[in-house]
Amino acid sequence: MQSERYSIVFSSLTGNTRCLANALKAALPKDKCDYFGEITDDLPESDIIYVGFWTDKGVADSKTLELLKKLKNKKIFLFGTAGFGGSDEYFQKIISKTKETIDEANTVIGEYMCQGKMPQSVKDRYIKMKEQANCPPNIDMLIENFDRALLHPNKEDLNKLVETAVK
């Protein structure tokens, strides 16, 4: 895999997915990289495309989904972050939904997801919800998840990504 040319493209709302992309960039051979950066309208020409995304409503963000629909005859490695985390089953659901947009002419060669920190505005919204009379019963769990997410992506997450991607 490492002898082929590659590109790393990503969409990162809060910097979590950019962090993962940077770890990939550091681990892969520099001389084989055609492009590294945010998703643009230009399609990467490399044989291998590492596609990074943030999660929006249980699937990759719209910019990433649009890119995935356009790619043809590529080897794709998906990597992403989700604010709600801690469950491999949840991450797998996101990956599975995201894969549905990939043309069958492509081959998914790998995938990786981890939790990522969320903006403070999310916790502020949760705290306001908790003060309301019709507070959701799972609000304390949502606040605990927010606090856990602040620690991600961490070094262990980055190492797992690299182990998964660089075989």
C-alpha positions as CSV (number, residue, x, y, z in Angstrom):
1,M,0.0,0.0,0.0
2,Q,2.8,2.5,0.9
3,S,4.4,2.2,-2.5
4,E,1.3,3.8,-4.1
5,R,0.6,7.6,-4.3
6,Y,-1.9,8.9,-1.8
7,S,-3.8,12.0,-0.8
8,I,-5.2,12.9,2.7
9,V,-8.4,15.0,2.4
10,F,-10.5,16.0,5.4
11,S,-13.3,18.1,6.7
12,S,-12.8,19.3,10.3
13,L,-15.2,21.6,12.1
14,T,-13.4,21.8,15.5
15,G,-9.9,20.6,14.7
16,N,-10.3,16.9,15.8
17,T,-10.3,15.4,12.4
18,R,-7.4,17.7,11.3
19,C,-5.5,16.3,14.3
20,L,-6.0,12.7,13.0
21,A,-5.0,13.8,9.5
22,N,-1.8,15.3,10.8
23,A,-1.0,12.0,12.5
24,L,-1.5,10.1,9.2
25,K,0.6,12.7,7.4
26,A,3.5,12.2,9.8
27,A,3.3,8.4,9.6
28,L,3.1,8.0,5.8
29,P,5.9,8.4,3.3
30,K,6.2,12.1,2.4
31,D,7.4,11.5,-1.1
32,K,4.2,9.6,-2.1
33,C,1.8,12.3,-1.0
34,D,0.0,14.2,-3.8
35,Y,-2.3,16.3,-1.6
36,F,-2.9,17.1,2.1
37,G,-5.6,19.4,3.2
38,E,-9.3,20.3,3.5
39,I,-11.7,18.9,1.0
40,T,-12.0,21.1,-2.1
41,D,-14.0,20.8,-5.4
42,D,-10.9,19.3,-7.1
43,L,-10.9,15.5,-6.9
44,P,-7.7,13.9,-5.7
45,E,-5.9,11.9,-8.4
46,S,-4.0,9.6,-6.2
47,D,-4.9,5.8,-6.1
48,I,-5.3,5.9,-2.4
49,I,-7.4,8.5,-0.7
50,Y,-7.5,8.9,3.1
51,V,-10.8,10.7,3.7
52,G,-11.4,12.3,7.1
53,F,-14.7,13.6,8.4
54,W,-16.6,14.9,11.4
55,T,-19.9,13.4,12.4
56,D,-23.1,15.2,11.7
57,K,-26.4,13.5,12.8
58,G,-24.9,10.0,12.8
59,V,-23.1,10.1,9.4
60,A,-20.1,12.0,7.9
61,D,-20.6,15.7,7.3
62,S,-22.1,16.8,4.0
63,K,-18.9,18.0,2.4
64,T,-17.3,14.6,2.9
65,L,-20.4,12.8,1.6
66,E,-20.3,14.9,-1.6
67,L,-16.7,14.0,-2.1
68,L,-17.3,10.3,-1.5
69,K,-20.1,10.2,-4.1
70,K,-17.7,11.6,-6.8
71,L,-14.7,9.3,-6.2
72,K,-14.3,6.5,-8.7
73,N,-11.8,3.6,-8.9
74,K,-10.0,4.6,-5.7
75,K,-8.8,2.8,-2.6
76,I,-10.4,4.7,0.3
77,F,-9.4,4.8,3.9
78,L,-12.1,6.4,6.1
79,F,-11.3,8.1,9.3
80,G,-13.4,10.3,11.5
81,T,-14.4,11.7,14.9
82,A,-17.6,11.9,16.7
83,G,-18.4,14.0,19.8
84,F,-20.6,11.2,21.2
85,G,-18.3,8.2,21.7
86,G,-17.1,5.4,23.7
87,S,-18.9,2.7,21.8
88,D,-17.4,0.8,18.8
89,E,-21.0,-0.1,17.8
90,Y,-21.9,3.6,17.5
91,F,-18.7,4.3,15.5
92,Q,-19.5,1.3,13.2
93,K,-23.0,2.6,12.5
94,I,-21.5,6.0,11.4
95,I,-18.9,4.2,9.2
96,S,-21.6,2.0,7.7
97,K,-23.9,4.9,6.9
98,T,-21.0,6.8,5.4
99,K,-20.0,3.9,3.2
100,E,-23.4,3.8,1.7
101,T,-22.5,6.9,-0.3
102,I,-19.3,5.4,-1.8
103,D,-19.5,4.2,-5.4
104,E,-19.0,0.5,-5.8
105,A,-16.1,1.1,-8.2
106,N,-14.1,2.1,-5.1
107,T,-12.6,-0.2,-2.5
108,V,-12.6,0.7,1.2
109,I,-9.2,-0.5,2.5
110,G,-9.7,0.6,6.1
111,E,-11.5,2.7,8.6
112,Y,-11.0,4.3,12.0
113,M,-13.1,6.4,14.3
114,C,-12.6,7.9,17.7
115,Q,-14.2,10.4,20.0
116,G,-13.5,14.1,19.6
117,K,-14.0,17.1,21.8
118,M,-17.1,19.3,21.2
119,P,-17.5,23.1,21.4
120,Q,-18.3,24.5,24.8
121,S,-21.7,25.7,23.4
122,V,-22.8,22.1,23.4
123,K,-22.3,21.7,27.1
124,D,-23.9,25.1,27.7
125,R,-27.0,23.9,25.8
126,Y,-27.1,20.7,27.9
127,I,-26.9,22.7,31.2
128,K,-29.8,25.0,30.0
129,M,-31.8,21.8,29.2
130,K,-31.1,20.4,32.7
131,E,-32.6,23.6,34.2
132,Q,-35.9,23.1,32.4
133,A,-38.9,21.3,33.8
134,N,-39.1,18.8,30.9
135,C,-35.4,17.9,31.1
136,P,-34.4,14.8,29.1
137,P,-33.8,11.8,31.4
138,N,-30.4,11.2,29.8
139,I,-29.0,14.7,30.3
140,D,-26.5,13.8,33.0
141,M,-25.1,11.1,30.7
142,L,-24.8,13.7,27.9
143,I,-22.9,16.0,30.2
144,E,-20.6,13.2,31.3
145,N,-20.0,12.3,27.7
146,F,-19.1,15.9,26.9
147,D,-16.5,15.9,29.7
148,R,-15.0,12.6,28.5
149,A,-14.8,13.9,24.9
150,L,-12.6,16.8,26.0
151,L,-9.7,14.3,26.3
152,H,-10.0,13.2,22.7
153,P,-8.4,12.7,20.3
154,N,-5.5,11.7,22.5
155,K,-2.2,10.0,21.9
156,E,-3.7,6.6,22.2
157,D,-6.4,7.5,19.5
158,L,-3.7,8.8,17.2
159,N,-1.5,5.7,17.7
160,K,-4.5,3.4,16.9
161,L,-5.2,5.4,13.8
162,V,-1.7,5.0,12.5
163,E,-1.6,1.3,13.4
164,T,-4.8,0.7,11.5
165,A,-3.8,2.8,8.5
166,V,-0.1,1.9,8.1
167,K,-0.1,-1.9,7.6
